[in-house]
């Protein structure tokens, strides 16, 4: 039987941690010149995925 494939888009966006998954903030990839320095600074770093979304990410990453 073939192996189940991982959702490649989700694999690039989420990393597994002890508690759940970590993710980066959105709106930080391009067209940053019009964004204020304060806004860009606040979008730095990572945060944890909401518990209600954890089930969907488990399914996409084939984690058991």
N, C-alpha and C positions, 0 to 999 in steps of 0.2 A: 504494500500500500504506500502511495506517495506521502511525503512529509507535508504537513500543513504549512502554508507560507505565511510569514509575518507581513502585516501591512507596512510596506516600506516607508510610506509617508509618516506614519505614526512612530516608526522606529527612529526616524531622524529627529522627531520633535520631543519625545518623552524619554526620560531615564528613570530606571527603577531605583527606589531607595528602600530603606528598611520600613518606613511607614506607608509608602505608596509610590507616587511618581512625582518627579519635579518637571517643571516646564518653564520656558522663557516667556517674557511679556511680548505681546503683539505690538505692531506699529513701530518697529525699531529697525527696519531693514533698508529703506531708501526714502528719498525726498525728506531729508531731515533738516534741510536749511531753513524751512519755514517754521519748524518746531522750536519752542523755547528751550533754553539750556536746562531749566528746571524740569520740564516735562521729560526730556531725554534722560536726565539723571534719575528720575523716579521710575523709569522703565528698565533700568539696569537690574541685573541679578535674576534670580529664579524664585519661583513660588511653587507651592504644592498644588496638585490637581485636586479639585473639589471631590469629596467622597461620592457624590452621585454620578460623576463622570468616570470614576475608577473602574466600574464594571465594564464600560464600553472599551476602555483602553486595555483592560485585561484581555478582552476578546480580540482586539486588533493585534496585540502583541503575543497572543497565544500563551499567556502566562497562567499557570494553574496554582 
